[in-house]
Amino acid sequence: EETKTDIVIHSDGGSRGNPGPSAAGYVIYNQFREILESGGSYIGITNNNQAEYTAVVLALRAAQRYANLNDTVLCNIDSSMVVNQLNGIYKIKNRDLWPFNQQIQELMKSFRQVRFVHIPRELNVAADTKVNEILDAHVHLDS
């Protein structure tokens, strides 16, 4: 998959409590597996699915700085539900997730192709680490 790709994204979302304090994180790589950007955001009290979707939105927005209509983007996500919904295999029954899906569909128009692939959690360590860094920093700010 990655050899035919201009930009590779690893994204992750996490919620401590589900719902609870949540963050979204991502890491963007070029085709040589060099990190172009690592980022994310604390997103308040949400659930895991909202955090996962937010991570994809943030990552695709950031990817616009590195890729354009000539480029293919591969999104590696460890939530099979989110991947299957974005690939149209599962219907999005939770109305709270519809706006995220609409944002992602709009962002996809910035690239030649965007592929969403499910990966095991152990292959998503960089994005997961980013999420936990953001959550830990937010917890320390509150204490």
Protein Blocks (a to p, Z undefined) as FASTA:
>chain_A
ZZmpfbdcddddddehiaaddddddddddfkopafbdcdddebjadfklmmmmmmmmmmm
mmmmmgcfkbccddddfbfklmmmmnomaccfblklmmmmmmmmmmmmmpmbdcdddddf
klmmmmmmmmmmmmmmmmmmmZZ
